[in-house]
Amino acid sequence: MINLKKILCPVDLSEPSMLALMLAQAVAGRYGAHLTIIHILENPYLDIPGGGTGVFSFSEIMGLYCDERREHIFDVLRREGAPAVEVDTEFKEGVPCDEITKLAREIKTDMIVMSTCTGGPHETLAGHTTECVVRTSPCPVLSVRTDVSANQREKLEHMHDLMEKEPGQKKTILLPTDFSEHSALATDYAISFAQKYEAEIIVLHVMERVAEFTSMMGGDLPGYDTVLGYYGDLLETAKKLVEEICSRAKEHNVKADGRVISGKPSYEILDIAGSESIDMIVMGTHGRRGFSRVIHGSVAEAVVRHAPCSVLSVKRPEHDFITIE
């Protein structure tokens, strides 16, 4: 069961962030959730026109700025056909990622909805900040692709739910898994959303090409046969675990297709997402930081930044909003 009561949506007032706001409003309306909108100023004295002139007090200028931006936000929320939802607006000063996650903890939000893209002036919020929030958020994060074509933009503007297609069209959720506790949580979310939206699931495990890499270095490399044997054992184990996830989905009347392939995880996930018209990716993230993140990288961040569809990122421990029926 999906129990969404509070949604947080960061905006920088650009067109892409407003597209994410439209989807957040649609989801809030669908589930009767309260919507909180946050706008962050990193350098108020530089960002606000007239902030450094001294003609008005800074508090006066700040008040006028917030009133104007709040009206702009409500113009979007009041567009024709938009659902009526309970809304709060918050204006904060500071580092966007820090302020977003801080507010999420304070209001105990169920899900953060924010835009993502790979270029242009909006990339600061929609790229780097979104990835930072995915790492540090106390709740699931739905990243929405907003640097899209005109047709896709129009579709986003008129969506009434998280996944929306014409009657009879197949809906598919991609569930990448590395069998960690974070992936186990993502499995729960994927099954719950698949039940709600009558979608199918593709369960995907990508194995790094350890054996192939060793082979390129030469068949007489010490330990080569051992590596091949170990890789074979991993492959069989992975197939078994993927099948167990598929069986669990089927127990809840959800159709699931399991796949185990080799390659670089982020590349393979993105390839399938693009080639098979995936509606949403649900995946666990380890939330690594510092040295560990540099060494191991983050598959979730790469997918969030480049996926052609929305990505729901989850990790343990965090605030959850689903239970499987």
KANORTA-V469595 format. One record per residue. N is the residue number from 1. RES is the residue in one letter. SS is DSSP state (~ for helix, > for strand, _ for the rest). PSI is psi in degrees with one decimal (* if undefined). Layout:
n=N res=RES ss=SS psi=PSI
n=N res=RES ss=SS psi=PSI
This chain:
n=1 res=M ss=_ psi=136.9
n=2 res=I ss=> psi=120.9
n=3 res=N ss=_ psi=72.4
n=4 res=L ss=_ psi=115.3
n=5 res=K ss=_ psi=-28.2
n=6 res=K ss=> psi=128.7
n=7 res=I ss=> psi=135.8
n=8 res=L ss=> psi=130.5
n=9 res=C ss=> psi=110.2
n=10 res=P ss=> psi=139.1
n=11 res=V ss=_ psi=145.7
n=12 res=D ss=_ psi=11.3
n=13 res=L ss=_ psi=7.1
n=14 res=S ss=_ psi=166.0
n=15 res=E ss=~ psi=-44.7
n=16 res=P ss=~ psi=-42.0
n=17 res=S ss=~ psi=-29.5
n=18 res=M ss=~ psi=-29.8
n=19 res=L ss=~ psi=-42.5
n=20 res=A ss=~ psi=-37.3
n=21 res=L ss=~ psi=-39.8
n=22 res=M ss=~ psi=-42.5
n=23 res=L ss=~ psi=-40.9
n=24 res=A ss=~ psi=-41.1
n=25 res=Q ss=~ psi=-41.5
n=26 res=A ss=~ psi=-43.9
n=27 res=V ss=~ psi=-41.3
n=28 res=A ss=~ psi=-42.2
n=29 res=G ss=~ psi=-38.4
n=30 res=R ss=~ psi=-37.9
n=31 res=Y ss=~ psi=3.8
n=32 res=G ss=_ psi=34.6
n=33 res=A ss=_ psi=155.0
n=34 res=H ss=> psi=134.2
n=35 res=L ss=> psi=122.6
n=36 res=T ss=> psi=130.4
n=37 res=I ss=> psi=130.4
n=38 res=I ss=> psi=134.5
n=39 res=H ss=> psi=127.3
n=40 res=I ss=> psi=133.5
n=41 res=L ss=> psi=118.0
n=42 res=E ss=_ psi=-40.1
n=43 res=N ss=_ psi=79.4
n=44 res=P ss=~ psi=-40.5
n=45 res=Y ss=~ psi=-26.0
n=46 res=L ss=~ psi=-33.7
n=47 res=D ss=~ psi=-27.3
n=48 res=I ss=_ psi=120.7
n=49 res=P ss=_ psi=129.4
n=50 res=G ss=_ psi=0.3
n=51 res=G ss=_ psi=-26.0
n=52 res=G ss=_ psi=13.2
n=53 res=T ss=_ psi=-30.0
n=54 res=G ss=_ psi=-2.5
n=55 res=V ss=_ psi=-42.1
n=56 res=F ss=_ psi=158.8
n=57 res=S ss=_ psi=152.1
n=58 res=F ss=~ psi=-34.8
n=59 res=S ss=~ psi=-36.0
n=60 res=E ss=~ psi=-46.0
n=61 res=I ss=~ psi=-40.5
n=62 res=M ss=~ psi=-41.4
n=63 res=G ss=~ psi=-43.7
n=64 res=L ss=~ psi=-41.4
n=65 res=Y ss=~ psi=-47.0
n=66 res=C ss=~ psi=-40.3
n=67 res=D ss=~ psi=-43.4
n=68 res=E ss=~ psi=-44.7
n=69 res=R ss=~ psi=-36.6
n=70 res=R ss=~ psi=-39.8
n=71 res=E ss=~ psi=-37.9
n=72 res=H ss=~ psi=-42.8
n=73 res=I ss=~ psi=-44.5
n=74 res=F ss=~ psi=-24.0
n=75 res=D ss=~ psi=-39.9
n=76 res=V ss=~ psi=-43.9
n=77 res=L ss=~ psi=-26.6
n=78 res=R ss=_ psi=9.3
n=79 res=R ss=_ psi=157.9
n=80 res=E ss=_ psi=131.4
n=81 res=G ss=_ psi=-5.2
n=82 res=A ss=_ psi=143.4
n=83 res=P ss=_ psi=148.4
n=84 res=A ss=_ psi=124.0
n=85 res=V ss=_ psi=157.8
n=86 res=E ss=_ psi=130.9
n=87 res=V ss=> psi=139.4
n=88 res=D ss=> psi=147.3
n=89 res=T ss=> psi=137.8
n=90 res=E ss=> psi=132.3
n=91 res=F ss=> psi=123.7
n=92 res=K ss=> psi=157.6
n=93 res=E ss=> psi=136.6
n=94 res=G ss=_ psi=-161.1
n=95 res=V ss=_ psi=123.4
n=96 res=P ss=~ psi=-51.5
n=97 res=C ss=~ psi=-44.6
n=98 res=D ss=~ psi=-43.7
n=99 res=E ss=~ psi=-36.5
n=100 res=I ss=~ psi=-49.9
n=101 res=T ss=~ psi=-33.6
n=102 res=K ss=~ psi=-47.2
n=103 res=L ss=~ psi=-37.9
n=104 res=A ss=~ psi=-40.0
n=105 res=R ss=~ psi=-42.3
n=106 res=E ss=~ psi=-43.0
n=107 res=I ss=~ psi=-0.8
n=108 res=K ss=_ psi=52.8
n=109 res=T ss=_ psi=150.9
n=110 res=D ss=_ psi=-35.2
n=111 res=M ss=> psi=141.2
n=112 res=I ss=> psi=131.1
n=113 res=V ss=> psi=121.0
n=114 res=M ss=> psi=158.5
n=115 res=S ss=> psi=159.3
n=116 res=T ss=> psi=148.4
n=117 res=C ss=_ psi=174.4
n=118 res=T ss=_ psi=6.7
n=119 res=G ss=_ psi=174.7
n=120 res=G ss=_ psi=177.2
n=121 res=P ss=_ psi=-19.9
n=122 res=H ss=_ psi=-4.8
n=123 res=E ss=~ psi=-27.8
n=124 res=T ss=~ psi=-52.9
n=125 res=L ss=~ psi=-46.7
n=126 res=A ss=~ psi=-7.5
n=127 res=G ss=~ psi=-81.5
n=128 res=H ss=~ psi=-45.4
n=129 res=T ss=~ psi=-42.0
n=130 res=T ss=~ psi=-43.0
n=131 res=E ss=~ psi=-38.9
n=132 res=C ss=~ psi=-42.4
n=133 res=V ss=~ psi=-39.6
n=134 res=V ss=~ psi=-40.2
n=135 res=R ss=~ psi=-37.4
n=136 res=T ss=~ psi=-4.1
n=137 res=S ss=_ psi=143.5
n=138 res=P ss=_ psi=6.3
n=139 res=C ss=> psi=169.4
n=140 res=P ss=> psi=148.7
n=141 res=V ss=> psi=124.6
n=142 res=L ss=> psi=110.0
n=143 res=S ss=> psi=130.4
n=144 res=V ss=> psi=125.1
n=145 res=R ss=> psi=120.3
n=146 res=T ss=_ psi=-10.8
n=147 res=D ss=_ psi=74.5
n=148 res=V ss=_ psi=173.2
n=149 res=S ss=_ psi=167.9
n=150 res=A ss=~ psi=-39.9
n=151 res=N ss=~ psi=-43.2
n=152 res=Q ss=~ psi=-36.1
n=153 res=R ss=~ psi=-43.7
n=154 res=E ss=~ psi=-37.1
n=155 res=K ss=~ psi=-43.4
n=156 res=L ss=~ psi=-40.7
n=157 res=E ss=~ psi=-26.0
n=158 res=H ss=_ psi=11.4
n=159 res=M ss=_ psi=143.6
n=160 res=H ss=_ psi=1.8
n=161 res=D ss=_ psi=174.6
n=162 res=L ss=_ psi=-43.3
n=163 res=M ss=_ psi=121.4
n=164 res=E ss=_ psi=123.4
n=165 res=K ss=_ psi=169.6
n=166 res=E ss=_ psi=148.8
n=167 res=P ss=_ psi=132.9
n=168 res=G ss=_ psi=-14.9
n=169 res=Q ss=_ psi=139.0
n=170 res=K ss=_ psi=139.1
n=171 res=K ss=_ psi=136.3
n=172 res=T ss=> psi=132.4
n=173 res=I ss=> psi=130.1
n=174 res=L ss=> psi=126.2
n=175 res=L ss=> psi=90.7
n=176 res=P ss=> psi=141.6
n=177 res=T ss=_ psi=141.5
n=178 res=D ss=_ psi=12.0
n=179 res=F ss=_ psi=14.8
n=180 res=S ss=_ psi=173.9
n=181 res=E ss=~ psi=-28.8
n=182 res=H ss=~ psi=-39.8
n=183 res=S ss=~ psi=-33.1
n=184 res=A ss=~ psi=-40.3
n=185 res=L ss=~ psi=-41.4
n=186 res=A ss=~ psi=-35.3
n=187 res=T ss=~ psi=-43.8
n=188 res=D ss=~ psi=-43.6
n=189 res=Y ss=~ psi=-44.9
n=190 res=A ss=~ psi=-44.5
n=191 res=I ss=~ psi=-43.6
n=192 res=S ss=~ psi=-44.1
n=193 res=F ss=~ psi=-37.1
n=194 res=A ss=~ psi=-39.7
n=195 res=Q ss=~ psi=-47.0
n=196 res=K ss=~ psi=-41.2
n=197 res=Y ss=~ psi=10.9
n=198 res=E ss=_ psi=50.3
n=199 res=A ss=_ psi=161.0
n=200 res=E ss=> psi=158.7
n=201 res=I ss=> psi=135.8
n=202 res=I ss=> psi=114.9
n=203 res=V ss=> psi=119.2
n=204 res=L ss=> psi=127.7
n=205 res=H ss=> psi=127.4
n=206 res=V ss=> psi=122.0
n=207 res=M ss=> psi=131.0
n=208 res=E ss=_ psi=146.9
n=209 res=R ss=_ psi=67.7
n=210 res=V ss=~ psi=-49.7
n=211 res=A ss=~ psi=-41.8
n=212 res=E ss=~ psi=-39.4
n=213 res=F ss=~ psi=-41.6
n=214 res=T ss=~ psi=-38.7
n=215 res=S ss=~ psi=-38.2
n=216 res=M ss=~ psi=-24.4
n=217 res=M ss=_ psi=-9.6
n=218 res=G ss=_ psi=133.4
n=219 res=G ss=_ psi=-17.6
n=220 res=D ss=_ psi=10.8
n=221 res=L ss=_ psi=132.4
n=222 res=P ss=_ psi=131.5
n=223 res=G ss=_ psi=5.4
n=224 res=Y ss=~ psi=-48.3
n=225 res=D ss=~ psi=-36.7
n=226 res=T ss=~ psi=-42.1
n=227 res=V ss=~ psi=-43.6
n=228 res=L ss=~ psi=-42.6
n=229 res=G ss=~ psi=-41.9
n=230 res=Y ss=~ psi=-41.3
n=231 res=Y ss=~ psi=-40.7
n=232 res=G ss=~ psi=-41.5
n=233 res=D ss=~ psi=-41.8
n=234 res=L ss=~ psi=-40.3
n=235 res=L ss=~ psi=-46.4
n=236 res=E ss=~ psi=-39.9
n=237 res=T ss=~ psi=-43.2
n=238 res=A ss=~ psi=-43.7
n=239 res=K ss=~ psi=-40.6
n=240 res=K ss=~ psi=-43.6
n=241 res=L ss=~ psi=-38.3
n=242 res=V ss=~ psi=-41.5
n=243 res=E ss=~ psi=-35.4
n=244 res=E ss=~ psi=-39.2
n=245 res=I ss=~ psi=-42.5
n=246 res=C ss=~ psi=-41.6
n=247 res=S ss=~ psi=-38.4
n=248 res=R ss=~ psi=-41.2
n=249 res=A ss=~ psi=-43.1
n=250 res=K ss=~ psi=-29.4
n=251 res=E ss=~ psi=-25.1
n=252 res=H ss=_ psi=23.8
n=253 res=N ss=_ psi=35.7
n=254 res=V ss=_ psi=125.9
n=255 res=K ss=_ psi=130.3
n=256 res=A ss=> psi=138.6
n=257 res=D ss=> psi=122.5
n=258 res=G ss=> psi=140.1
n=259 res=R ss=> psi=135.8
n=260 res=V ss=> psi=117.6
n=261 res=I ss=> psi=167.5
n=262 res=S ss=> psi=152.5
n=263 res=G ss=_ psi=-165.9
n=264 res=K ss=_ psi=121.5
n=265 res=P ss=~ psi=-52.0
n=266 res=S ss=~ psi=-40.1
n=267 res=Y ss=~ psi=-45.4
n=268 res=E ss=~ psi=-39.3
n=269 res=I ss=~ psi=-46.8
n=270 res=L ss=~ psi=-35.3
n=271 res=D ss=~ psi=-46.6
n=272 res=I ss=~ psi=-40.4
n=273 res=A ss=~ psi=-36.7
n=274 res=G ss=~ psi=-34.6
n=275 res=S ss=~ psi=-19.0
n=276 res=E ss=_ psi=19.5
n=277 res=S ss=_ psi=51.6
n=278 res=I ss=_ psi=136.8
n=279 res=D ss=_ psi=-34.9
n=280 res=M ss=> psi=142.4
n=281 res=I ss=> psi=130.8
n=282 res=V ss=> psi=119.8
n=283 res=M ss=> psi=152.6
n=284 res=G ss=> psi=150.1
n=285 res=T ss=_ psi=143.0
n=286 res=H ss=_ psi=-15.1
n=287 res=G ss=_ psi=33.6
n=288 res=R ss=_ psi=149.2
n=289 res=R ss=_ psi=168.5
n=290 res=G ss=~ psi=-137.9
n=291 res=F ss=~ psi=-40.6
n=292 res=S ss=~ psi=-38.8
n=293 res=R ss=~ psi=-37.8
n=294 res=V ss=~ psi=-43.1
n=295 res=I ss=~ psi=-47.6
n=296 res=H ss=~ psi=-20.6
n=297 res=G ss=_ psi=-176.7
n=298 res=S ss=_ psi=111.5
n=299 res=V ss=~ psi=-42.2
n=300 res=A ss=~ psi=-42.9
n=301 res=E ss=~ psi=-40.9
n=302 res=A ss=~ psi=-40.3
n=303 res=V ss=~ psi=-43.5
n=304 res=V ss=~ psi=-42.4
n=305 res=R ss=~ psi=-35.4
n=306 res=H ss=~ psi=-7.2
n=307 res=A ss=_ psi=141.4
n=308 res=P ss=_ psi=-0.7
n=309 res=C ss=_ psi=177.4
n=310 res=S ss=> psi=148.3
n=311 res=V ss=> psi=125.8
n=312 res=L ss=> psi=114.9
n=313 res=S ss=> psi=130.8
n=314 res=V ss=> psi=157.3
n=315 res=K ss=_ psi=163.1
n=316 res=R ss=_ psi=144.3
n=317 res=P ss=_ psi=145.4
n=318 res=E ss=_ psi=172.8
n=319 res=H ss=> psi=123.6
n=320 res=D ss=_ psi=155.6
n=321 res=F ss=_ psi=20.6
n=322 res=I ss=> psi=152.9
n=323 res=T ss=_ psi=138.9
n=324 res=I ss=_ psi=129.1
n=325 res=E ss=_ psi=*
